[in-house]
Amino acid sequence: MIRKNAQLSVKRSQLVIKQEDIFTVPLQDIASILIEAPGVTLTASLLSECADKKVSLFTCNAQKLPNGIWTGFQQHSRQLAVLETQLALSKPFKKRLWQRIIKQKIINQAKCLDMMGKDGGDELRRLAKEVESGDMSNREAVAAKLYFRSLFGVTFTRRSIDPINRLLNYGYAIIRGLVARSLTNYGLIPCLGLYHDNQLNAFNLADDFMEVLRPVVDYHVAEQEDIEKWDAETRAGLVNLVNATILISGENHSITAAVDEMVKSFVSSCRQQDYSYLKLPDLLPVRMHKYE
């Protein structure tokens, strides 16, 4: 996270950050770089090396909200084969995958309410059981209305411009970029979504898969003592959610690693034409993952 003006370059596969002092960080230890400061400059060599090392880069607007992501492309050894697999997915198969995503999203929302001591978890679990193929009855929207009112109060809406939505939007953007990075690393084309199909959106597939991870951000924001606070520490906490622990396939992983597991399982699902191969994460209380 680059909060002050700096010159960014690369030397011997190390990110070089030149400010009052010079700092270096191995690119292999970095998943993403978020640039907040407006006076940051960087070299083309750094961008190229980031692409090779699968490091994504975020830019922010004047309000310090992420508004762009740069990631490498065509990094997979069988890029055409992956594209052909994506294009061949049938509509019923994509609807089944979307059913699993929305069901797990609602289950994670229920867990978020439980962990915050809020009412509504049991009702959300009932709604999760009602999700049909393609979520044709729109249980997602019904669950979202109940969920956000219970979590943030009856007057809260996602369309409002307020401190809660500012924090949520920031966190969602970080998770979206993380998912987009993993998709491109596996050779997938992010604009080809399962449910989202906006022709102006280059990240439809990322928007599909980030749904199950939204409650991670929701829980973190709901835990904040001062919801009005918008300083570097607050934003850094949201960026650091990529290192939080989450459960997938019965094992604890960082969210970064869990996203890779999820995307890898999606590739397996597509190859086997079996949606049961898809692995989706379960929400845990937010704590930073410890590597063993």
HELIX and SHEET records of a PDB file:
HELIX    1   1 LEU A   27  ASP A   29  5                                   3    
HELIX    2   2 ALA A   44  LYS A   53  1                                  10    
HELIX    3   3 GLN A   79  LEU A   87  1                                   9    
HELIX    4   4 LYS A   91  MET A  115  1                                  25    
HELIX    5   5 GLY A  121  LYS A  129  1                                   9    
HELIX    6   6 SER A  133  ASP A  135  5                                   3    
HELIX    7   7 ARG A  139  PHE A  152  1                                  14    
HELIX    8   8 PRO A  163  ASN A  185  1                                  23    
HELIX    9   9 ASN A  204  PHE A  209  1                                   6    
HELIX   10  10 MET A  210  LEU A  213  5                                   4    
HELIX   11  11 ARG A  214  ALA A  222  1                                   9    
HELIX   12  12 ALA A  232  VAL A  239  1                                   8    
HELIX   13  13 ASN A  240  ASN A  243  5                                   4    
HELIX   14  14 ILE A  255  GLN A  272  1                                  18    
HELIX   15  15 TYR A  275  TYR A  277  5                                   3    
SHEET    1   A 4 ILE A  22  PRO A  26  0                                        
SHEET    2   A 4 GLN A  14  LYS A  18 -1                                        
SHEET    3   A 4 GLN A   7  LYS A  11 -1                                        
SHEET    4   A 4 THR A  41  LEU A  42  1                                        
SHEET    1   B 3 SER A  32  ILE A  35  0                                        
SHEET    2   B 3 SER A  56  CYS A  60  1                                        
SHEET    3   B 3 PRO A  66  TRP A  70 -1                                        
SHEET    1   C 2 THR A 245  ILE A 248  0                                        
SHEET    2   C 2 GLU A 251  SER A 254 -1                                        
END                                                                             
